[in-house]
């Protein structure tokens, strides 16, 4: 395994509250981490801001555990009490969500339908070995597109309601979002077909995913889940979709890889290359490596070192923890982030044209120090605007969307 890439240098750019937060996010506090935290707590921590950050990043249970282990006189008693109360209340809800997941899985199985819970309680149990320290508030379920209509009906029978704008199209194609709630929002279910965001889509209906399922036993019930290798790819894609705004997503990567010592890196490389998302996986692994000290195999370490875009982006994530505003990689500039991680020059060109076609994207006009393609994107946008004036708009739009973007990527 290889040493950490410039980890100390990265932490120099993090706020004091961010440093305390990230050091509290280790599931097992080493003596070195405890010593670092004790030193950090001798400085004036803004505890109100720290509490907001912990809630925003979804790590209150982890932080609560760490703060109580420290037993430092520099931690206000009211902060310890607030974190403890929040974590206990969260655990009650998480236990209810787990029971709901088992009920849904059982009904789907009885109806002869394949459903794969992932993230949420499945992630907490498989990676964190319990519900206590991984925060979640909903259920993500993968179903086959051909089963969406029946799955919606099953959820309706179980008392769930969905939004009206989620109805299938007249052509019968599934709605892009399938979110359902029950008991005034206490239970939330997302039937997933893919990981979708603004100008970002990755289908989960892939033979490689369906062929890499495993069965786990939870409370005397068999539940399907993904292999660790597939789960890594999905977690990295999800984190990239949101530009790694929340520290818990990075911690998930670190914990998943630590728990699976026989992790098949070759399989991850083969699968992610086939699905054209290898650099997105490297992005997530790089963050786990730098922020949480995850040791990497030499080959993976070398691939990250040789990718200057990934290294550059990693210094601005998570944006809420970075001191220098000009260095932060905000989610509002996600198009520049996605473009930077495209696998080939042709994919970059296609996506750049899509950005130009979206009109007035902030990644074209805002000055982004971490975005090395901005000059070329601005030049391409000028050409695109010129062509709009000299060519019939409908023909140009049809060429871009029908020829270059037959799939929404």
N, C-alpha and C positions, 0 to 999 in steps of 0.2 A: 504494500500500500504506500501511497505517496503523501508527503506532507501537505499542509494547507497552503493554498495560493494566497499570498499577501493578505492574510486574514487581519493582521494587526493594522495594516494600512487602511483596509476597508472600515474597520471599527473607528478609526480616527474621524471619519466623516459622519458618525452617528451621534444623535443628541444624547445627553446624559440619561434621560428617561428611556430612550431607546436602548441604550446599552444595558441598563438594569433589566428592562423587559426581556431582551433576547437572552441574557444570561439566566433569567428565571425560567426560560422555556425549555431547558434541558430536562428530560424525564428523570435522569439520574444526575444529581449535582455532585460533580467530582470535588475533591479538596481544592483543586486549582480554581474551579468555577466559584466555589464558596469564598475563597480568598479574594477573587476579583470583585465579587458582589460586596463583600465587607468594605473593600477600599472605595468602591463607587458610592456606597451609602454614607461615607464620611462627608460627601459633598451635598449641597442643598438641592434635594430632589423636589420637583414640583409634583406633589402627590396627587393633586386633582387632575393634572394633565396625565400622569402615569396611569391613573385609574381609567381615564377615557381611552388611552391607547390600548390597555389590556382588554377592554370591552370591544373596541373596534377590531382588534386583531384576533378575537375569539380565543384568547388564551387565559381567561380568568382562573379556571380550575388549576392549570399548571402553575401560574404565578402564585396563587394562594398557597399551594403546596410548598413552593420554594420559599416564600416569605416566612411561613411558619417554621420551616427547617432552619432558617437563618437565626431566628430568635434575636434579632438585633435591636438594641435600644433606639436606633435611629429610624425604626419603622413605627409610625404612630399606631397606637392600639386601635383607633377607630378604622384605620385602613385595613388592618388584619381582620377585624370583625366584619367589615363590609365585604371583603373578598371571600371570607368563609361563608357568610350568609348566601352570597350570590352562587357560590359553587354548590352548596347544599341544595338550593332551590333548583339549580340547573340539573342536578343529578336525578331529582324526582321526575322532571319532565323527560329526561333522556331514557329513563326506565320505561316510562309510558310509551315513548316512541318505539323502543325496541319491541315491546309487546305488540304494538300496532303493525310493525314490520313483519313479525312472525305470523300474525293473523292474515295479512294480505298475501304473504308468500304461500300460506297453506291453502287459501281459497283459489289462488291462481293455479297451484299445482293440482287441486281437485278438478279444475276446469280443463286440465291438460295443456296449460300454457306455461311457457318458459319465462320466468322473470328473474332478473339478477339484481339484487340490492347491492349498491356500492356507495362509498363515502358514508357519512352518517354513522349509525350504530355498527355497520359491518366493518368500517375502517377502525372505529374505536376498539372493537373486540379483536380484530385480526392483527392490528399493528400496535395498539397501546395495551392490549390484553385486559381491557375493562372499560367501563363507561366513565370512570371517575374523572380522568384528566383531559379527555378529548371533547371539546365543545361541539355540539351540532343542534339543529332545530328542525330538520326536515328529513324526508326520505327521497332518495334518488333511485329509480327503478329502470333498468334497461329491459325493454320489450321489443319484439320484432315489429317492424312497420305493419305487417299484415295482421297483427294482433291488436293494434291500437283501438279499433272500434269496440272490440269485445272487452278490452282492458278498461276502457272508459265506462262501459256498462257495469262491469264488476265493481268498480270503485263507487259508482252511483248507488248500487245495491248496498254497499257498505256505509253509505251515508255521506259520501264525498260530493262536493259540487265544484264545477269548473267554470271558467269565464266563458261568456258567450262568444267572444272573439276567437275561441280555440276550436270552433267547429271545423270539420274537414271541408276542403274546397268542393266546388260543384263537380270537379273532375274526380273527386274521391280521394285525392292525396291527403295524407295526414297533416294536421295542423303542426306548425313548427314548434309550438309550445303546448305542453299538456300538463298544466299545473292545477292541482285540486286541493281543497281545504275541507276540514271537518271540525266540528265543535268550535265554531267561531275562530278558526285559524290555529287552534292548538296543534292540530295535526296537518302537516302539509306534505303533499306527495307530488313529485315531478316525474312523469313518465318520459323517459329519455329515448330519443332516437339518435341524438348527437349532441356534441358540445357546441352551442351556438351563442354568438355574440354579435355586436355590430361589426360587419365586414369580417366575420370569423365563423367558420363552420367546419366541424370535423365529424363525419358520420361514425357512429358507434355500431352501426349495422354492418359489421365486417366479419368475414369468415374467420379471420385470425382471432377476433374476440370470442366468437361463439365456439371456436375449437379449443380455447384455452380456459375453460371453466373448471372449477373445482367444487367439491361438496364439503361443507363444514357442518358440524353438529352443534346446534344452539338449543338448549333446553329441550332435548329429546326430539328435535325437529331438524331435518335436513334442509339446508339452504344453499343455493348456488352462489358462488362468488368467482371473481377473477383470479388468475394466477398472479403471483407478485410481480412478474415481468410486465403483464398487461396492465396491472393496477398502476405501476410506475408511469407508464405511457399516459394513461388516463389522467392521473393526478398532475402530471406536467402540462398536459394540454389544458386542463381546467385552470391551473395557475397562470399560464400564459394568457388565456382568454381575459383574465382580470388583471393582467400585468403585475401579478404577485402582490396585490395590495395588502393581503393579510399574512402575517408571520406564521400562522398556524399551518398554512398550505406548504410553506417551506419546511416547517418542522415535520410534517407528514412524510415528506420525501426522505429526510434524514432518518426518521424512525423506521420507516419501511425497509430501508436498506440495511440498517443496523440489525434489525430483527431477522433478516434473511441472509445469513452468512454464505450460503451456497447460491447466491443470486447469479442467474445466467445472463451475464452482460452481452455475450455473443447473440443470444436470442433477442434481447432488447434492441441491439443494433440492427439485426436482420429485420425484425418486425417494423421498427420505426422507419428504417430506410425504405421498406416496401410501401409504407403508408405516407412517406415523404414528410416525416415530422421528427427526424433524428436530432436536428439542432434545437428543436423545442424541448426535447428530453434533456439534452445537454445543458440547456439554460436552467432547468429546475435542479439538476444535479449539481451544477456549479454553485447555485445559491445555497443549497444544503451543505456543500463542502466549505464555503467561505464563512457562512453565518453560524453553522452548528458544528463545525469541525469534523464533518464526515470524511473518513479516509476513503480514498478511491484507488482502484487498480491503475497501474502505470499507463495503460493504453487510454483509459478514459481521461485521466489527468492530462495526458499529452494532447488529446483532442480538444480539451477545453483551453489549454494554454495556447494552442495554435489558432483559436477562433477569437480574433480581436473584437468582433461585435459582441459576443457573449460576455467577454471580460468587461467591456466598456459599459454595457447595460447593467451588469451586476452591481456597479457602484452607485446606481440610482434607485435601488430597490431594497426594501419597501419604501415608497416615497415619503410616507408620514414619519419615518424615522431618520431621514437624512437631513443634515444641518443646512447644506448649501442648496437653496431652491433651484438654481440653474442646473444642478446635477440630477435632480429628481426625475424619475421616469413616471409620469402621471398616467392614469388610466385614460384620461381624455385625449392623450396622444398615442393611444394604442395602435393606430394604423401604422405609425412609424416603427413601433416596437415589432408588430407583425411583419412588416416589410423587411426589417433588419434580420429576421430569423428565417426568411424564405430559403429554401434549399439550393436553388439554382438561379442563374441570372435571368433565365426565361421566366421563372416564377416571379422573380422580383419585378420584371418588366410588366407582366400581366397585372400584378397587384398594384403597381404604381399607376397604371392606366385606370384601374378601378378607382383609386383614390382621386385622380383627376376628374373622373366622370361624376364623382359624388358631389362636386362643386364646393368651393370654399372650405375645404378641410383645414382644420387648425395646424396639421402637421406640415402643410405647405407654407403657411404664413408665419407661424410662431417660430422663434429662433430656438432651436434645440441643439445644445452643445454635444449631446450623445448620439445624434442622428447623422451619420456620415454620408447618407444618401440624399440629404435635403437639397443640396445644390442641383443635383441631377434631377430630382423630382420637380423642383421649381422650373427647370428648363423644359422638362417634358410637359408640364402643365401649360407653359407658354405656347408650345407647339399645339397642344390639344385645343386651347382656346382659339388659336389661329385657324385651325381646321374647322372649328365650329362655324366660323364666319365664311369660309370658302366652300364648304361642303354642305349638302342638305343635312340638317340635324338628325332627322329620323334615320337616314341611311347610316350615318356615323354611329348613332346610338345602337342601331341594330347590329352593326359589325362588332362593336365592343362587347355588347352583352350576349350576343348569340354565338359569335365565333371565339372570342377570347375567354368569356366567362360562362361557358356552358354549365359549370358547377359553381355555386356560391362558396368560395373558399375563404 
